[in-house]
């Protein structure tokens, strides 16, 4: 479980193909601190650490993950948002994030403001009921607040610190990002579907 507050970024150094799976060797400031079997969020995708060596760690994305996320588009040099799992003895600064990506979205607009940036994302219309004005969402692992909802699009505003310390600075019009919708909204929607009919 995560909070959507990015700890650091890493860089894809090597990509290994193994059947329908892809293995990614990623270098980062925290790689040597990781241990085998730990869960780490990579651009919002919860992946298991398999190996650690020489300032890098190895994770594998299986076919299911590759089909539902942007990981199949990763190339050598791609900058990855990283967050280690939440510790239960502290504050939750973002919102509850599972690292289970629901869909990918396309950036359809970027606007630089005086002191911030605004991004508009278009996502599959089947998830419209999970997005509310001023509600939480996760974009490439970053906890964001959705606003200015229009059909199956929403905007997010990004402060300079987040822009400088995550890979959101590399997102431009046409970029594909990973989206995880708020878990509370999912449970409420499920409750409605099962018990309110």
ABEGO torsion letter per residue (X at the ends): XBAGBBABBBBBABBBBBEABBBBBBBBAAAAABBBGBBBBBGGBBBBBABBBGGBBBBBBBAAAAAABAAAABBBGBBBBBBBBBBAABBBABBBBAGBBABBBBBABBBBBBGBBBBBBBBBAAAAAABBBGBBBBBGGBBBBBBGBBEABBBBBBBAAAAAABAAAABBBGBBBBBBBBAAAAAAAAAAAAAAX
